[in-house]
Amino acid sequence: MKSIPFTIAVLFGAFFTITDGGFGWIHNWFAWFLYVVVVGLLLLIGRRMWVAAGASWLQYGKATLDTYNLVSIEWKAAGASRVLDLVDVHGVRVRAVPVRELQENQALWDLVYNGILHSAASGKCDVSDRATMFLKIPRGLGHS
């Protein structure tokens, strides 16, 4: 995740180089201005959401949900990323939480995963087949 800003900058520079037919764009102030503005906007748009977790909750962006009282767990693909859509008993919904982002911090992932397993074991949570498979939730926990 930390290399994404560098990758965006390199790809945009490569785009300028290819469309200009060389490195002549480096001497053009307008190209530099456009480069800085576009790369800056892409980085601003693509910045990561705030993620935090406690013993029984997950905060993603501005939404905080109760991981021990989930009613729906879905595993989806969003491009090359794998994401979770979670809904708790209070109607709080978080969508497209990147699993990789949760798993980057082992302590955070342990808190979230324990809540997911507890919710699935409660029998009150709909767990999609894909979530069961990818999250390695034992068969028989939850239902879809």
N, CA, C and O atoms as a DFTB+ gen file, in Angstrom:
576 C
 N C O
     1  1       0.810      -1.204       0.000
     2  2       0.000       0.000       0.000
     3  2       0.856       1.272       0.000
     4  3       0.463       2.298      -0.555
     5  1       2.014       1.188       0.621
     6  2       2.825       2.384       0.736
     7  2       3.465       2.803      -0.589
     8  3       3.907       3.944      -0.724
     9  1       3.519       1.895      -1.567
    10  2       4.151       2.206      -2.845
    11  2       3.158       2.757      -3.869
    12  3       3.556       3.110      -4.980
    13  1       1.900       2.835      -3.521
    14  2       0.889       3.311      -4.472
    15  2       1.162       4.743      -4.932
    16  3       1.084       4.996      -6.135
    17  1       1.477       5.701      -4.046
    18  2       1.757       7.062      -4.539
    19  2       2.921       7.096      -5.531
    20  3       2.855       7.805      -6.536
    21  1       3.961       6.353      -5.264
    22  2       5.107       6.291      -6.167
    23  2       4.696       5.695      -7.511
    24  3       5.095       6.195      -8.562
    25  1       3.902       4.631      -7.476
    26  2       3.442       3.981      -8.703
    27  2       2.593       4.924      -9.541
    28  3       2.754       4.990     -10.759
    29  1       1.692       5.653      -8.896
    30  2       0.855       6.613      -9.616
    31  2       1.721       7.667     -10.294
    32  3       1.508       7.991     -11.462
    33  1       2.692       8.200      -9.569
    34  2       3.571       9.227     -10.126
    35  2       4.364       8.684     -11.324
    36  3       4.493       9.364     -12.341
    37  1       4.886       7.477     -11.203
    38  2       5.672       6.877     -12.289
    39  2       4.797       6.616     -13.515
    40  3       5.198       6.905     -14.642
    41  1       3.608       6.072     -13.291
    42  2       2.717       5.788     -14.423
    43  2       2.297       7.068     -15.143
    44  3       2.231       7.097     -16.372
    45  1       2.018       8.109     -14.392
    46  2       1.624       9.361     -15.017
    47  2       2.803       9.965     -15.781
    48  3       2.618      10.511     -16.869
    49  1       4.012       9.872     -15.222
    50  2       5.211      10.331     -15.931
    51  2       5.446       9.534     -17.203
    52  3       5.835      10.094     -18.228
    53  1       5.211       8.228     -17.143
    54  2       5.358       7.381     -18.331
    55  2       4.332       7.762     -19.387
    56  3       4.639       7.766     -20.579
    57  1       3.114       8.084     -18.957
    58  2       2.080       8.523     -19.894
    59  2       2.529       9.786     -20.629
    60  3       2.411       9.863     -21.851
    61  1       3.044      10.777     -19.891
    62  2       3.540      12.010     -20.512
    63  2       4.669      11.710     -21.492
    64  3       4.704      12.258     -22.594
    65  1       5.588      10.844     -21.089
    66  2       6.734      10.515     -21.933
    67  2       6.287       9.842     -23.229
    68  3       6.802      10.158     -24.302
    69  1       5.338       8.925     -23.136
    70  2       4.856       8.217     -24.330
    71  2       4.088       9.158     -25.246
    72  3       4.313       9.163     -26.456
    73  1       3.182       9.956     -24.682
    74  2       2.373      10.846     -25.529
    75  2       3.207      11.964     -26.140
    76  3       2.881      12.462     -27.218
    77  1       4.286      12.364     -25.459
    78  2       5.154      13.429     -25.978
    79  2       6.209      12.867     -26.923
    80  3       6.846      13.624     -27.654
    81  1       6.398      11.570     -26.918
    82  2       7.402      10.950     -27.773
    83  2       8.809      11.089     -27.219
    84  3       9.778      10.952     -27.966
    85  1       8.939      11.351     -25.957
    86  2      10.249      11.502     -25.321
    87  2      10.116      12.282     -24.027
    88  3       9.031      12.413     -23.460
    89  1      11.254      12.796     -23.577
    90  2      11.278      13.506     -22.299
    91  2      11.210      15.023     -22.453
    92  3      11.569      15.758     -21.533
    93  1      10.753      15.489     -23.606
    94  2      10.639      16.926     -23.836
    95  2       9.665      17.599     -22.873
    96  3       9.805      18.787     -22.586
    97  1       8.693      16.863     -22.378
    98  2       7.705      17.435     -21.461
    99  2       8.340      17.920     -20.162
   100  3       7.766      18.762     -19.471
   101  1       9.515      17.399     -19.825
   102  2      10.178      17.785     -18.575
   103  2      10.516      19.275     -18.566
   104  3      10.594      19.880     -17.497
   105  1      10.716      19.874     -19.740
   106  2      11.072      21.295     -19.829
   107  2       9.859      22.207     -19.958
   108  3      10.010      23.422     -20.086
   109  1       8.660      21.633     -19.924
   110  2       7.440      22.404     -20.092
   111  2       6.792      22.633     -18.725
   112  3       6.398      21.677     -18.056
   113  1       6.683      23.899     -18.309
   114  2       6.125      24.207     -16.986
   115  2       4.670      23.785     -16.875
   116  3       4.239      23.367     -15.800
   117  1       3.887      23.882     -17.967
   118  2       2.489      23.505     -17.911
   119  2       2.342      22.005     -17.688
   120  3       1.449      21.574     -16.959
   121  1       3.203      21.209     -18.303
   122  2       3.168      19.757     -18.111
   123  2       3.452      19.419     -16.646
   124  3       2.803      18.545     -16.070
   125  1       4.421      20.111     -16.048
   126  2       4.720      19.900     -14.630
   127  2       3.543      20.300     -13.753
   128  3       3.213      19.606     -12.792
   129  1       2.918      21.413     -14.085
   130  2       1.752      21.870     -13.325
   131  2       0.647      20.821     -13.401
   132  3       0.065      20.449     -12.382
   133  1       0.361      20.347     -14.615
   134  2      -0.669      19.333     -14.809
   135  2      -0.293      18.042     -14.076
   136  3      -1.139      17.405     -13.449
   137  1       0.965      17.672     -14.163
   138  2       1.464      16.473     -13.486
   139  2       1.216      16.558     -11.982
   140  3       0.690      15.621     -11.383
   141  1       1.589      17.667     -11.384
   142  2       1.431      17.842      -9.940
   143  2      -0.050      17.860      -9.550
   144  3      -0.434      17.237      -8.560
   145  1      -0.872      18.559     -10.310
   146  2      -2.303      18.644      -9.995
   147  2      -2.971      17.272     -10.115
   148  3      -3.680      16.851      -9.201
   149  1      -2.756      16.579     -11.216
   150  2      -3.421      15.290     -11.436
   151  2      -2.931      14.248     -10.430
   152  3      -3.745      13.546      -9.830
   153  1      -1.628      14.138     -10.237
   154  2      -1.107      13.165      -9.272
   155  2      -1.601      13.511      -7.867
   156  3      -1.963      12.617      -7.103
   157  1      -1.617      14.782      -7.527
   158  2      -2.123      15.207      -6.219
   159  2      -3.584      14.842      -6.024
   160  3      -3.965      14.355      -4.959
   161  1      -4.403      15.071      -7.036
   162  2      -5.821      14.715      -6.940
   163  2      -6.017      13.209      -6.831
   164  3      -6.845      12.745      -6.047
   165  1      -5.267      12.452      -7.605
   166  2      -5.381      10.995      -7.524
   167  2      -5.000      10.492      -6.138
   168  3      -5.644       9.585      -5.611
   169  1      -3.975      11.063      -5.553
   170  2      -3.563      10.662      -4.213
   171  2      -4.598      11.064      -3.176
   172  3      -4.856      10.319      -2.231
   173  1      -5.185      12.228      -3.346
   174  2      -6.205      12.700      -2.420
   175  2      -7.448      11.820      -2.487
   176  3      -8.015      11.458      -1.456
   177  1      -7.864      11.484      -3.687
   178  2      -9.045      10.644      -3.876
   179  2      -8.788       9.228      -3.363
   180  3      -9.668       8.616      -2.757
   181  1      -7.600       8.717      -3.601
   182  2      -7.298       7.335      -3.263
   183  2      -6.762       7.111      -1.868
   184  3      -6.349       5.998      -1.543
   185  1      -6.756       8.134      -1.036
   186  2      -6.187       7.934       0.303
   187  2      -7.028       6.944       1.095
   188  3      -8.220       6.761       0.848
   189  1      -6.380       6.327       2.034
   190  2      -7.016       5.276       2.797
   191  2      -8.011       5.837       3.800
   192  3      -7.857       6.941       4.321
   193  1      -9.031       5.036       4.047
   194  2     -10.027       5.380       5.049
   195  2      -9.444       5.098       6.434
   196  3      -8.534       4.283       6.587
   197  1      -9.981       5.781       7.426
   198  2      -9.593       5.547       8.811
   199  2     -10.094       4.170       9.229
   200  3     -11.270       3.855       9.048
   201  1      -9.214       3.354       9.785
   202  2      -9.578       2.021      10.253
   203  2      -9.096       1.869      11.683
   204  3      -7.934       2.136      11.990
   205  1     -10.004       1.436      12.561
   206  2      -9.653       1.165      13.952
   207  2     -10.554       0.044      14.442
   208  3     -11.636      -0.173      13.896
   209  1     -10.112      -0.666      15.468
   210  2     -10.929      -1.736      16.020
   211  2     -10.686      -1.826      17.513
   212  3      -9.612      -1.493      18.015
   213  1     -11.718      -2.288      18.209
   214  2     -11.633      -2.550      19.634
   215  2     -12.090      -3.961      19.896
   216  3     -12.232      -4.757      18.968
   217  1     -12.319      -4.276      21.151
   218  2     -12.693      -5.632      21.535
   219  2     -13.960      -6.104      20.823
   220  3     -14.088      -7.291      20.524
   221  1     -14.892      -5.198      20.549
   222  2     -16.149      -5.630      19.932
   223  2     -16.648      -4.671      18.863
   224  3     -17.841      -4.661      18.560
   225  1     -15.768      -3.869      18.289
   226  2     -16.207      -2.905      17.282
   227  2     -15.146      -2.701      16.209
   228  3     -13.958      -2.951      16.414
   229  1     -15.622      -2.237      15.056
   230  2     -14.754      -1.861      13.940
   231  2     -15.199      -0.490      13.460
   232  3     -16.380      -0.260      13.203
   233  1     -14.246       0.407      13.344
   234  2     -14.548       1.719      12.770
   235  2     -13.866       1.784      11.415
   236  3     -12.659       1.577      11.298
   237  1     -14.666       2.077      10.392
   238  2     -14.141       2.242       9.042
   239  2     -14.719       3.539       8.518
   240  3     -15.928       3.647       8.313
   241  1     -13.876       4.508       8.303
   242  2     -14.349       5.844       7.951
   243  2     -15.069       6.421       9.148
   244  3     -14.510       6.474      10.243
   245  1     -16.300       6.853       8.955
   246  2     -17.071       7.444      10.051
   247  2     -18.033       6.449      10.690
   248  3     -18.665       6.764      11.699
   249  1     -18.151       5.258      10.119
   250  2     -19.090       4.255      10.635
   251  2     -18.398       3.339      11.638
   252  3     -17.272       2.894      11.419
   253  1     -19.090       3.066      12.739
   254  2     -18.591       2.132      13.744
   255  2     -19.634       1.049      13.931
   256  3     -20.788       1.338      14.246
   257  1     -19.228      -0.207      13.735
   258  2     -20.191      -1.283      13.877
   259  2     -19.758      -2.273      14.936
   260  3     -18.583      -2.357      15.293
   261  1     -20.723      -3.014      15.426
   262  2     -20.543      -3.995      16.492
   263  2     -20.176      -5.333      15.853
   264  3     -21.045      -6.008      15.300
   265  1     -18.918      -5.721      15.919
   266  2     -18.469      -6.935      15.236
   267  2     -18.994      -8.211      15.884
   268  3     -19.003      -9.264      15.248
   269  1     -19.431      -8.133      17.139
   270  2     -19.961      -9.317      17.808
   271  2     -21.459      -9.476      17.599
   272  3     -22.053     -10.433      18.096
   273  1     -22.081      -8.547      16.866
   274  2     -23.508      -8.637      16.563
   275  2     -23.760      -8.339      15.089
   276  3     -24.615      -7.522      14.748
   277  1     -23.014      -9.005      14.229
   278  2     -23.206      -8.827      12.794
   279  2     -24.408      -9.650      12.335
   280  3     -24.668     -10.735      12.856
   281  1     -25.134      -9.120      11.353
   282  2     -26.254      -9.867      10.769
   283  2     -25.960     -10.265       9.323
   284  3     -26.675     -11.084       8.746
   285  1     -24.904      -9.684       8.738
   286  2     -24.549     -10.010       7.358
   287  2     -23.049      -9.848       7.149
   288  3     -22.455      -8.840       7.531
   289  1     -22.452     -10.864       6.532
   290  2     -21.032     -10.839       6.181
   291  2     -20.930     -11.279       4.727
   292  3     -21.312     -12.397       4.381
   293  1     -20.417     -10.401       3.883
   294  2     -20.234     -10.738       2.468
   295  2     -18.797     -10.464       2.058
   296  3     -18.195      -9.474       2.473
   297  1     -18.263     -11.346       1.245
   298  2     -16.916     -11.228       0.675
   299  2     -17.095     -10.905      -0.795
   300  3     -17.798     -11.622      -1.507
   301  1     -16.465      -9.830      -1.260
   302  2     -16.608      -9.428      -2.657
   303  2     -15.252      -9.086      -3.250
   304  3     -14.267      -8.886      -2.539
   305  1     -15.233      -9.026      -4.558
   306  2     -14.050      -8.567      -5.277
   307  2     -14.320      -7.152      -5.762
   308  3     -15.385      -6.871      -6.310
   309  1     -13.364      -6.270      -5.563
   310  2     -13.446      -4.902      -6.067
   311  2     -12.170      -4.661      -6.858
   312  3     -11.165      -4.200      -6.317
   313  1     -12.224      -4.978      -8.136
   314  2     -11.008      -4.921      -8.942
   315  2     -10.084      -6.035      -8.486
   316  3     -10.482      -7.198      -8.415
   317  1      -8.854      -5.671      -8.180
   318  2      -7.882      -6.657      -7.708
   319  2      -7.959      -6.857      -6.200
   320  3      -7.294      -7.743      -5.663
   321  1      -8.750      -6.058      -5.516
   322  2      -8.863      -6.135      -4.059
   323  2      -9.999      -7.050      -3.641
   324  3     -10.976      -7.230      -4.368
   325  1      -9.854      -7.616      -2.472
   326  2     -10.924      -8.393      -1.841
   327  2     -11.438      -7.548      -0.689
   328  3     -10.662      -7.025       0.111
   329  1     -12.761      -7.423      -0.614
   330  2     -13.360      -6.531       0.375
   331  2     -14.472      -7.241       1.135
   332  3     -15.035      -8.233       0.670
   333  1     -14.775      -6.708       2.315
   334  2     -15.875      -7.197       3.128
   335  2     -16.978      -6.153       3.186
   336  3     -16.712      -4.957       3.303
   337  1     -18.214      -6.615       3.103
   338  2     -19.381      -5.790       3.379
   339  2     -19.984      -6.358       4.656
   340  3     -20.338      -7.535       4.709
   341  1     -20.101      -5.526       5.683
   342  2     -20.581      -5.973       6.982
   343  2     -21.761      -5.121       7.425
   344  3     -21.784      -3.910       7.205
   345  1     -22.749      -5.771       8.058
   346  2     -23.909      -5.073       8.612
   347  2     -24.126      -5.614      10.018
   348  3     -24.110      -6.826      10.232
   349  1     -24.332      -4.704      10.985
   350  2     -24.584      -5.173      12.343
   351  2     -26.064      -5.092      12.692
   352  3     -26.869      -4.606      11.897
   353  1     -26.419      -5.567      13.877
   354  2     -27.806      -5.647      14.318
   355  2     -28.458      -4.270      14.449
   356  3     -29.684      -4.162      14.425
   357  1     -27.656      -3.232      14.585
   358  2     -28.170      -1.868      14.717
   359  2     -28.389      -1.196      13.361
   360  3     -28.802      -0.038      13.299
   361  1     -28.115      -1.919      12.280
   362  2     -28.291      -1.376      10.938
   363  2     -27.090      -0.622      10.408
   364  3     -27.145      -0.062       9.314
   365  1     -25.998      -0.599      11.171
   366  2     -24.780       0.067      10.693
   367  2     -24.151      -0.816       9.624
   368  3     -23.992      -2.021       9.819
   369  1     -23.795      -0.216       8.499
   370  2     -23.236      -0.952       7.368
   371  2     -21.903      -0.323       6.982
   372  3     -21.788       0.896       6.850
   373  1     -20.906      -1.170       6.805
   374  2     -19.651      -0.716       6.209
   375  2     -19.456      -1.531       4.943
   376  3     -19.591      -2.754       4.938
   377  1     -19.135      -0.822       3.873
   378  2     -18.979      -1.472       2.571
   379  2     -17.545      -1.359       2.092
   380  3     -16.834      -0.394       2.371
   381  1     -17.163      -2.367       1.375
   382  2     -15.878      -2.376       0.675
   383  2     -14.691      -2.125       1.599
   384  3     -13.809      -1.326       1.285
   385  1     -14.673      -2.816       2.748
   386  2     -13.515      -2.735       3.647
   387  2     -12.450      -3.666       3.071
   388  3     -12.658      -4.878       3.023
   389  1     -11.312      -3.121       2.633
   390  2     -10.271      -3.977       2.046
   391  2      -9.704      -4.950       3.084
   392  3      -9.192      -4.533       4.123
   393  1      -9.799      -6.235       2.794
   394  2      -9.312      -7.254       3.718
   395  2      -7.812      -7.080       3.939
   396  3      -7.331      -7.224       5.063
   397  1      -7.080      -6.776       2.889
   398  2      -5.631      -6.594       3.023
   399  2      -5.307      -5.489       4.030
   400  3      -4.367      -5.605       4.816
   401  1      -6.101      -4.418       3.993
   402  2      -5.875      -3.306       4.914
   403  2      -6.096      -3.741       6.362
   404  3      -5.372      -3.304       7.257
   405  1      -7.078      -4.587       6.596
   406  2      -7.313      -5.101       7.943
   407  2      -6.193      -6.040       8.369
   408  3      -5.739      -6.001       9.512
   409  1      -5.750      -6.883       7.443
   410  2      -4.751      -7.895       7.773
   411  2      -3.336      -7.339       7.896
   412  3      -2.454      -8.023       8.416
   413  1      -3.103      -6.118       7.431
   414  2      -1.775      -5.511       7.571
   415  2      -1.390      -5.338       9.031
   416  3      -0.208      -5.372       9.372
   417  1      -2.377      -5.153       9.890
   418  2      -2.147      -5.006      11.318
   419  2      -2.729      -6.246      11.989
   420  3      -3.947      -6.376      12.112
   421  1      -1.855      -7.156      12.422
   422  2      -2.307      -8.444      12.942
   423  2      -3.235      -8.295      14.147
   424  3      -4.223      -9.022      14.250
   425  1      -2.940      -7.378      15.048
   426  2      -3.793      -7.190      16.232
   427  2      -5.182      -6.704      15.824
   428  3      -6.185      -7.166      16.368
   429  1      -5.246      -5.780      14.875
   430  2      -6.527      -5.273      14.391
   431  2      -7.311      -6.404      13.723
   432  3      -8.504      -6.567      13.977
   433  1      -6.646      -7.182      12.871
   434  2      -7.305      -8.276      12.181
   435  2      -7.825      -9.308      13.178
   436  3      -8.929      -9.824      13.001
   437  1      -7.055      -9.621      14.223
   438  2      -7.501     -10.583      15.230
   439  2      -8.799     -10.120      15.893
   440  3      -9.706     -10.925      16.105
   441  1      -8.892      -8.840      16.220
   442  2     -10.104      -8.297      16.840
   443  2     -11.303      -8.428      15.904
   444  3     -12.375      -8.868      16.318
   445  1     -11.118      -8.046      14.649
   446  2     -12.216      -8.095      13.681
   447  2     -12.608      -9.542      13.394
   448  3     -13.795      -9.866      13.369
   449  1     -11.636     -10.402      13.181
   450  2     -11.913     -11.795      12.838
   451  2     -12.617     -12.523      13.981
   452  3     -13.521     -13.324      13.742
   453  1     -12.207     -12.249      15.222
   454  2     -12.884     -12.868      16.367
   455  2     -14.351     -12.457      16.416
   456  3     -15.220     -13.282      16.702
   457  1     -14.629     -11.185      16.138
   458  2     -16.012     -10.721      16.097
   459  2     -16.795     -11.393      14.983
   460  3     -17.955     -11.762      15.166
   461  1     -16.155     -11.554      13.815
   462  2     -16.807     -12.230      12.690
   463  2     -17.148     -13.670      13.065
   464  3     -18.264     -14.129      12.818
   465  1     -16.184     -14.388      13.664
   466  2     -16.437     -15.779      14.062
   467  2     -17.547     -15.860      15.103
   468  3     -18.404     -16.741      15.020
   469  1     -17.546     -14.962      16.075
   470  2     -18.581     -14.957      17.099
   471  2     -19.957     -14.722      16.482
   472  3     -20.924     -15.405      16.820
   473  1     -20.035     -13.751      15.578
   474  2     -21.308     -13.462      14.919
   475  2     -21.782     -14.647      14.095
   476  3     -22.967     -14.982      14.109
   477  1     -20.863     -15.282      13.378
   478  2     -21.231     -16.444      12.572
   479  2     -21.724     -17.582      13.463
   480  3     -22.689     -18.264      13.118
   481  1     -21.071     -17.792      14.602
   482  2     -21.444     -18.877      15.513
   483  2     -22.783     -18.621      16.191
   484  3     -23.432     -19.564      16.644
   485  1     -23.204     -17.368      16.268
   486  2     -24.456     -17.035      16.945
   487  2     -25.675     -17.589      16.209
   488  3     -26.731     -17.774      16.813
   489  1     -25.535     -17.852      14.918
   490  2     -26.653     -18.345      14.130
   491  2     -27.592     -17.244      13.666
   492  3     -28.577     -17.521      12.982
   493  1     -27.306     -16.012      14.025
   494  2     -28.160     -14.879      13.655
   495  2     -27.553     -14.062      12.523
   496  3     -28.033     -12.973      12.210
   497  1     -26.507     -14.585      11.915
   498  2     -25.755     -13.845      10.904
   499  2     -25.781     -14.599       9.581
   500  3     -25.502     -15.798       9.540
   501  1     -26.112     -13.906       8.510
   502  2     -26.030     -14.489       7.175
   503  2     -24.600     -14.337       6.674
   504  3     -24.112     -13.219       6.506
   505  1     -23.943     -15.438       6.440
   506  2     -22.565     -15.443       5.963
   507  2     -22.578     -15.984       4.542
   508  3     -23.017     -17.111       4.313
   509  1     -22.106     -15.201       3.592
   510  2     -22.092     -15.664       2.209
   511  2     -21.142     -16.847       2.055
   512  3     -20.205     -17.014       2.836
   513  1     -21.398     -17.659       1.042
   514  2     -20.539     -18.816       0.788
   515  2     -19.096     -18.392       0.538
   516  3     -18.159     -19.046       0.996
   517  1     -18.926     -17.291      -0.192
   518  2     -17.563     -16.811      -0.481
   519  2     -16.871     -16.367       0.793
   520  3     -15.677     -16.610       0.966
   521  1     -17.615     -15.710       1.700
   522  2     -17.030     -15.288       2.974
   523  2     -16.632     -16.515       3.790
   524  3     -15.565     -16.538       4.402
   525  1     -17.486     -17.529       3.797
   526  2     -17.181     -18.765       4.526
   527  2     -15.894     -19.387       4.004
   528  3     -15.043     -19.827       4.778
   529  1     -15.763     -19.418       2.673
   530  2     -14.592     -20.045       2.066
   531  2     -13.321     -19.221       2.301
   532  3     -12.318     -19.753       2.777
   533  1     -13.359     -17.930       1.970
   534  2     -12.146     -17.120       2.033
   535  2     -11.725     -16.763       3.457
   536  3     -10.534     -16.613       3.732
   537  1     -12.684     -16.626       4.353
   538  2     -12.353     -16.309       5.747
   539  2     -12.134     -17.570       6.585
   540  3     -11.833     -17.503       7.777
   541  1     -12.294     -18.722       5.926
   542  2     -12.096     -20.023       6.582
   543  2     -12.972     -20.166       7.832
   544  3     -12.526     -20.606       8.891
   545  1     -14.242     -19.774       7.657
   546  2     -15.215     -19.937       8.735
   547  2     -15.689     -21.383       8.674
   548  3     -16.118     -21.844       7.616
   549  1     -15.620     -22.101       9.780
   550  2     -16.028     -23.511       9.756
   551  2     -17.448     -23.680       9.231
   552  3     -18.344     -22.917       9.593
   553  1     -17.651     -24.675       8.383
   554  2     -18.982     -24.974       7.856
   555  2     -19.927     -25.230       9.029
   556  3     -19.546     -25.822      10.039
   557  1     -21.142     -24.780       8.872
   558  2     -22.117     -24.961       9.946
   559  2     -22.285     -23.709      10.769
   560  3     -23.297     -23.555      11.453
   561  1     -21.314     -22.805      10.722
   562  2     -21.444     -21.527      11.402
   563  2     -22.113     -20.567      10.431
   564  3     -21.673     -20.436       9.289
   565  1     -23.155     -19.905      10.865
   566  2     -23.837     -18.953      10.006
   567  2     -24.616     -19.683       8.924
   568  3     -24.558     -20.908       8.823
   569  1     -25.325     -18.943       8.139
   570  2     -26.075     -19.506       7.023
   571  2     -26.196     -18.446       5.946
   572  3     -26.128     -17.252       6.239
   573  1     -26.376     -18.868       4.698
   574  2     -26.478     -17.906       3.611
   575  2     -27.790     -18.026       2.888
   576  3     -28.041     -17.285       1.938
